[in-house]
């Protein structure tokens, strides 16, 4: 018998100073049995960083040709493709061919550096790709905030994120490894 996804509810308050975006979002997020809390919280962070009414969680864990999150326009064209982790360069190149903007968020410390050292040179010419690394300690601190029902505040300003819940705040410094 297949294991079912665990459902989480999150109320997000997003204050993005750079985009002048101030909105609340109520999200239902399914955590696949193969996904851990750390990765799920990374998906929530990516949502907050790109929050909009048309941004949606895709079916990445069960469908290999979809991202973790995406934003489509009214014609169905992919405007924003967001992957979490360390996708291979073929997947990234394919995404860059399908979407106007592609973002990859990596977070696993030394293995993220090793991954980027391997795939980075192969992606130098790609014009619509942004790769961002988060400190492993910040990702681990975010994981501790995971609960079945969450109320999270995100304050985003100049490459810094403050993620808070009722028990505390995590400061996240975004390191851009590649930008268009």
C-alpha positions in Angstrom: 0.0 0.0 0.0 1.3 3.4 -1.0 2.0 6.0 1.7 -0.1 9.1 1.5 1.1 12.7 1.6 0.8 14.6 4.9 -1.2 17.8 4.7 0.1 21.0 6.3 -1.7 24.3 6.5 0.2 27.5 6.6 -0.9 31.1 7.0 1.8 33.3 5.6 2.3 37.1 6.0 4.7 38.2 3.3 6.3 41.6 3.5 8.7 42.0 0.6 10.2 45.5 0.8 12.0 45.3 -2.6 8.9 44.4 -4.5 6.6 46.5 -2.4 4.5 43.3 -1.9 2.5 43.0 1.3 0.0 40.1 1.3 -1.4 37.3 3.4 -1.6 33.8 1.9 -3.4 30.7 3.3 -1.7 27.7 1.8 -2.4 24.0 1.9 0.8 22.1 1.2 1.2 18.3 0.8 4.4 16.8 2.1 5.1 13.7 0.1 6.4 10.7 2.2 9.8 11.0 0.5 10.1 14.6 1.4 11.4 15.9 4.8 10.3 18.9 6.8 13.4 20.8 5.8 12.7 20.6 2.1 9.0 21.4 2.6 10.0 24.5 4.5 12.3 25.5 1.7 9.3 25.3 -0.6 7.4 27.6 1.7 10.3 30.0 1.7 10.5 30.0 -2.1 6.8 30.7 -2.2 7.3 33.7 0.1 10.2 35.0 -2.0 8.1 34.9 -5.2 4.6 35.3 -3.7 1.8 36.3 -6.0 -1.8 35.3 -6.6 -0.8 33.1 -9.6 2.2 31.3 -8.0 1.3 27.6 -7.3 2.9 24.5 -5.9 3.3 22.0 -8.7 3.5 18.2 -8.6 7.3 17.9 -8.8 7.6 14.9 -6.5 5.2 12.8 -8.5 5.7 14.3 -12.0 9.3 14.7 -13.1 8.7 17.4 -15.8 7.2 19.9 -13.3 8.9 22.2 -10.9 8.4 22.6 -7.2 6.6 25.9 -7.8 5.5 27.7 -10.9 3.7 30.7 -12.2 1.8 30.5 -15.4 0.3 33.4 -17.4 -3.3 33.3 -18.7 -2.2 31.5 -21.9 -0.6 28.7 -19.9 3.0 29.8 -20.7 5.4 29.3 -17.7 6.6 32.6 -16.4 8.5 31.4 -13.3 9.9 27.9 -12.7 11.3 27.2 -9.2 13.2 24.1 -8.2 14.5 23.3 -4.7 17.6 21.3 -4.1 20.3 20.2 -6.6 18.7 19.4 -10.0 21.0 18.1 -12.7 22.0 20.5 -15.5 19.8 18.8 -18.1 16.7 19.5 -16.0 17.8 23.1 -15.5 18.5 23.6 -19.2 15.1 22.1 -20.1 13.4 24.4 -17.6 15.2 27.4 -19.0 13.9 26.5 -22.4 10.3 26.2 -21.1 10.1 29.2 -18.7 10.8 32.9 -18.9 12.6 32.8 -15.5 14.1 29.9 -13.7 15.1 29.9 -10.0 17.0 27.1 -8.1 17.3 27.3 -4.3 19.9 25.0 -2.8 20.5 24.7 0.9 22.5 21.7 1.9 25.9 23.2 2.9 29.0 21.6 1.5 27.1 19.3 -0.9 25.5 22.4 -2.4 29.0 23.8 -3.1 30.1 20.6 -4.6 27.0 20.5 -6.8 27.4 24.1 -8.0 31.1 23.5 -8.7 30.1 20.7 -11.0 27.0 22.2 -12.8 27.8 25.9 -12.6 30.3 26.1 -15.5 27.8 24.2 -17.7 25.2 26.9 -17.0 27.2 30.0 -17.5 25.6 31.0 -20.8 22.0 30.5 -19.6 20.4 34.0 -19.5 17.2 33.3 -17.5 18.6 31.4 -14.6 19.1 32.5 -11.0 20.7 30.1 -8.5 20.5 31.0 -4.8 22.2 29.2 -1.9 20.9 29.3 1.7 23.1 28.4 4.7 22.5 24.9 5.9 22.1 26.1 9.4 19.2 28.4 8.4 17.5 25.5 6.6 17.8 23.4 9.7 16.4 26.2 11.9 13.5 26.6 9.5 12.8 22.8 9.7 12.1 23.2 13.4 9.3 25.6 12.6 7.4 22.9 10.7 4.0 22.1 12.2 0.8 20.7 10.7 -0.8 24.2 11.2 1.6 27.1 10.9 1.4 30.9 11.1 4.6 32.4 9.6 5.7 35.9 8.9 8.3 36.6 6.2 10.1 39.9 6.0 12.3 40.2 2.9 14.7 43.0 2.2 18.0 43.3 0.2 18.9 39.6 0.1 17.9 39.0 3.7 14.8 37.1 5.0 13.5 37.0 8.5 11.1 34.1 9.0 9.1 34.1 12.3 6.6 32.0 14.1 5.2 32.3 17.6 8.3 30.7 19.0 11.1 32.6 17.3 12.8 34.1 14.3 15.2 32.6 11.7 17.5 35.0 9.8 18.3 33.8 6.4 21.0 35.3 4.2 20.5 34.6 0.5 23.7 34.1 -1.5 23.2 34.5 -5.2 25.5 32.0 -7.1 24.2 33.0 -10.5 21.9 35.7 -11.8 20.8 36.7 -15.3 
